[in-house]
Amino acid sequence: MSFRAEAVDQSKYAPAVEGILPAIHRRWSPRAFQDRPVSPADLAQLFEAARWAPSSYNEQPWRFLVGLRGTSTHQKITSTLIPFNQSWAPKAPVLMLGVAKTRFSHDNSANDYALYDLGAATALLVVQAAALGLATHQMGAFDHAAARKALEIPEDYLIGSVTALGYQGEPALLPNERMIAQEVAPRTRKPLSEFVLSAWGQPARLVE
Ligand SMILES: Cc1cc2nc3c(=O)[nH]c(=O)nc-3n(C[C@H](O)[C@H](O)[C@H](O)COP(=O)(O)O)c2cc1C
């Protein structure tokens, strides 16, 4: 059976819930990407969204190393990915590595929220991407030490995730049937009752 990108995209939307922002509703993580590059203006807009994320002490500890396809940064990020991620992610026109500064600038003390804040900035970035019709797919499965070395990340920065960015492509272009099946599989989520609690072990009653 063949699955067209547009139909797959729509099948992946979160169920419509009254009031949820359209970009949150539409965001999902494809592995198939088109060749089409991302415009510099769109890229700038994504980082503008990330820029306005909240952070502990307003430290803004996030840094993004952005590799456009054809550049050595894209190649270096690719080289650190595990083989599974290497089989699809390098097609994305943009690969970026998110890292977080682990010491506060105001007093050099440890910032225990550095990765948390990087995650918040990345969340805004991926939602803004969805609003622009762009696809993102974050990855944790890469060699952190190799990434640190290849991209010359200082020791006082924690390695976060790699994000592939571009336009969703045809699932049929993925390298094997298993990945195509994953690409078109329904998305799953825990019910609110599992993670919204009024006391430990007690689901919050949000709706009477
Ligand atoms: C920190 C992080 C690490 C991830 N690592 C990988 C990865 O190495 N390879 C991969 O294919 N997907 C990876 N994912 C994607 C998740 O599997 C995906 O976000 C999750 O299944 C939910 O799907 P959705 O983003 O389409 O809602 C990662 C996502 C996050 C946030």
Ligand as a Chemical Component Dictionary entry (heavy atoms), coordinates in Angstrom:
data_LIG
# 
_chem_comp.id                   LIG 
_chem_comp.type                 NON-POLYMER 
_chem_comp.pdbx_formal_charge   0 
_chem_comp.three_letter_code    LIG 
# 
loop_
_chem_comp_atom.comp_id 
_chem_comp_atom.atom_id 
_chem_comp_atom.alt_atom_id 
_chem_comp_atom.type_symbol 
_chem_comp_atom.charge 
_chem_comp_atom.model_Cartn_x 
_chem_comp_atom.model_Cartn_y 
_chem_comp_atom.model_Cartn_z 
_chem_comp_atom.pdbx_ordinal 
LIG C1  C1  C 0 14.745 14.070 23.458 1  
LIG C2  C2  C 0 14.183 13.254 22.314 2  
LIG C3  C3  C 0 14.946 12.239 21.768 3  
LIG C4  C4  C 0 14.462 11.508 20.670 4  
LIG N1  N1  N 0 15.298 10.594 20.062 5  
LIG C5  C5  C 0 14.925 10.055 18.868 6  
LIG C6  C6  C 0 15.859 9.310  18.102 7  
LIG O1  O1  O 0 17.031 9.170  18.442 8  
LIG N2  N2  N 0 15.432 8.790  16.926 9  
LIG C7  C7  C 0 14.137 8.944  16.469 10 
LIG O2  O2  O 0 13.835 8.450  15.388 11 
LIG N3  N3  N 0 13.234 9.676  17.173 12 
LIG C8  C8  C 0 13.592 10.236 18.360 13 
LIG N4  N4  N 0 12.705 11.042 19.060 14 
LIG C9  C9  C 0 11.336 11.269 18.541 15 
LIG C10 C10 C 0 10.285 10.641 19.456 16 
LIG O3  O3  O 0 10.298 9.251  19.287 17 
LIG C11 C11 C 0 8.905  11.262 19.158 18 
LIG O4  O4  O 0 8.928  12.637 19.470 19 
LIG C12 C12 C 0 7.807  10.577 19.980 20 
LIG O5  O5  O 0 7.625  9.253  19.532 21 
LIG C13 C13 C 0 6.474  11.300 19.879 22 
LIG O6  O6  O 0 6.095  11.430 18.549 23 
LIG P1  P1  P 0 5.668  12.835 17.943 24 
LIG O7  O7  O 0 6.853  13.767 18.081 25 
LIG O8  O8  O 0 5.346  12.556 16.488 26 
LIG O9  O9  O 0 4.501  13.333 18.720 27 
LIG C14 C14 C 0 13.168 11.769 20.153 28 
LIG C15 C15 C 0 12.391 12.793 20.730 29 
LIG C16 C16 C 0 12.889 13.545 21.784 30 
LIG C17 C17 C 0 12.056 14.682 22.328 31 
# 
loop_
_chem_comp_bond.comp_id 
_chem_comp_bond.atom_id_1 
_chem_comp_bond.atom_id_2 
_chem_comp_bond.value_order 
_chem_comp_bond.pdbx_ordinal 
LIG C1  C2  SING 1  
LIG C2  C3  SING 2  
LIG C2  C16 DOUB 3  
LIG C3  C4  DOUB 4  
LIG C4  N1  SING 5  
LIG C4  C14 SING 6  
LIG N1  C5  DOUB 7  
LIG C5  C6  SING 8  
LIG C5  C8  SING 9  
LIG C6  O1  DOUB 10 
LIG C6  N2  SING 11 
LIG N2  C7  SING 12 
LIG C7  O2  DOUB 13 
LIG C7  N3  SING 14 
LIG N3  C8  DOUB 15 
LIG C8  N4  SING 16 
LIG N4  C9  SING 17 
LIG N4  C14 SING 18 
LIG C9  C10 SING 19 
LIG C10 O3  SING 20 
LIG C10 C11 SING 21 
LIG C11 O4  SING 22 
LIG C11 C12 SING 23 
LIG C12 O5  SING 24 
LIG C12 C13 SING 25 
LIG C13 O6  SING 26 
LIG O6  P1  SING 27 
LIG P1  O7  DOUB 28 
LIG P1  O8  SING 29 
LIG P1  O9  SING 30 
LIG C14 C15 DOUB 31 
LIG C15 C16 SING 32 
LIG C16 C17 SING 33 
# 
